[in-house]
């Protein structure tokens, strides 16, 4: 399950700048739930009327919880992708992003790389 929330506005004729909150929830077993996401500033720049490139930078958060203990990590989060307009009014969009994140704690030797696709309803 994933969430994809944007709120912002258009600068000039077409450049969009917005706050972005993307979260992905998944379980690694019956008692372990992991949530990971990026909160930050995003942009969209149209290449043509139907397709725009997107990107975001912000704080990456990961929460790993089970019945015994809970851990939380933060670091840099980056998103890069695109958005395709599914209908003529521009309200329905297909978004896809590649997410890269690295915990700020140097003792944690891993990074997160993921792919997210969402169908969004835009309101103008």
C-alpha positions as CSV (number, residue, x, y, z in Angstrom):
1,X,0.0,0.0,0.0
2,X,1.3,3.5,-0.8
3,X,0.2,7.1,-0.4
4,X,1.2,10.0,-2.7
5,X,0.2,13.5,-1.6
6,X,1.1,16.8,-3.3
7,X,0.0,20.4,-2.5
8,X,1.4,23.4,-4.2
9,X,1.0,25.7,-7.2
10,X,2.1,26.6,-10.7
11,X,4.9,29.1,-11.2
12,X,4.9,30.9,-14.6
13,X,3.1,29.1,-17.4
14,X,3.7,25.5,-16.4
15,X,6.4,24.8,-13.8
16,X,4.9,23.3,-10.6
17,X,6.4,23.5,-7.2
18,X,4.8,21.6,-4.3
19,X,5.2,19.9,-0.9
20,X,5.3,16.1,-1.4
21,X,4.6,13.3,1.0
22,X,5.0,9.7,-0.3
23,X,4.8,6.7,2.1
24,X,5.0,3.0,1.4
25,X,3.8,0.4,3.9
26,X,4.7,-3.2,3.8
27,X,5.1,-6.2,6.0
28,X,8.1,-8.5,6.1
29,X,6.3,-11.1,8.1
30,X,3.1,-11.5,10.2
31,X,4.1,-9.2,13.0
32,X,6.5,-6.7,11.3
33,X,5.3,-3.5,9.5
34,X,7.7,-1.2,7.8
35,X,6.8,2.3,6.6
36,X,9.2,4.3,4.5
37,X,8.7,7.6,2.8
38,X,9.9,11.0,1.7
39,X,8.7,14.4,2.9
40,X,10.0,17.4,1.1
41,X,9.8,19.8,-1.9
42,X,8.9,18.6,-5.4
43,X,8.6,19.9,-8.9
44,X,7.0,18.9,-12.2
45,X,8.1,20.3,-15.5
46,X,6.0,19.5,-18.6
47,X,7.9,18.2,-21.7
48,X,4.6,18.2,-23.7
49,X,0.9,18.5,-22.8
50,X,0.6,14.9,-21.7
51,X,4.0,14.1,-20.0
52,X,6.0,15.9,-17.3
53,X,9.3,15.0,-15.5
54,X,9.1,15.1,-11.7
55,X,11.6,15.2,-8.9
56,X,11.7,15.7,-5.1
57,X,14.2,16.1,-2.3
58,X,13.5,15.8,1.4
59,X,13.7,13.9,4.6
60,X,13.4,10.1,4.3
61,X,11.9,8.3,7.2
62,X,11.7,4.6,8.0
63,X,9.8,3.1,10.8
64,X,10.3,-0.6,11.6
65,X,8.0,-1.9,14.2
66,X,7.1,-5.4,15.5
67,X,5.6,-6.7,18.7
68,X,8.8,-6.4,20.7
69,X,10.5,-3.2,19.7
70,X,10.3,-0.2,17.3
71,X,13.1,1.5,15.4
72,X,13.1,4.7,13.4
73,X,15.7,6.0,11.0
74,X,15.9,9.3,9.0
75,X,18.2,10.6,6.2
76,X,18.2,12.1,2.7
77,X,15.4,11.0,0.3
78,X,15.4,11.6,-3.4
79,X,12.7,10.9,-6.0
80,X,12.9,11.1,-9.8
81,X,10.2,10.2,-12.2
82,X,7.5,11.3,-14.5
83,X,3.8,11.9,-14.8
84,X,1.5,11.0,-17.7
85,X,-1.9,12.6,-18.2
86,X,-4.6,9.9,-18.6
87,X,-7.5,12.1,-19.8
88,X,-8.0,15.3,-21.6
89,X,-9.1,17.3,-18.6
90,X,-5.8,16.5,-16.8
91,X,-7.5,15.4,-13.6
92,X,-6.3,11.7,-13.8
93,X,-2.5,11.2,-13.8
94,X,-0.3,8.1,-13.8
95,X,2.8,8.9,-11.7
96,X,5.9,6.8,-11.4
97,X,9.0,7.5,-9.3
98,X,12.3,5.9,-8.4
99,X,13.1,6.5,-4.8
100,X,16.6,6.6,-3.3
101,X,17.2,7.0,0.4
102,X,20.2,6.8,2.7
103,X,20.0,6.8,6.5
104,X,21.8,9.6,8.2
105,X,23.3,7.3,10.8
106,X,26.8,6.2,9.5
107,X,26.6,3.0,11.5
108,X,23.8,1.8,9.2
109,X,25.4,0.5,6.0
110,X,22.5,0.3,3.6
111,X,20.4,2.4,1.3
112,X,16.9,2.1,-0.1
113,X,16.1,1.9,-3.8
114,X,12.5,1.5,-4.8
115,X,10.0,2.1,-7.6
116,X,6.5,3.4,-7.0
117,X,3.6,3.8,-9.5
118,X,0.4,5.6,-8.5
119,X,-2.8,6.8,-10.2
120,X,-3.6,10.3,-8.9
121,X,-6.6,12.6,-9.1
122,X,-5.5,16.3,-9.6
123,X,-7.7,19.2,-8.4
124,X,-7.1,22.7,-9.9
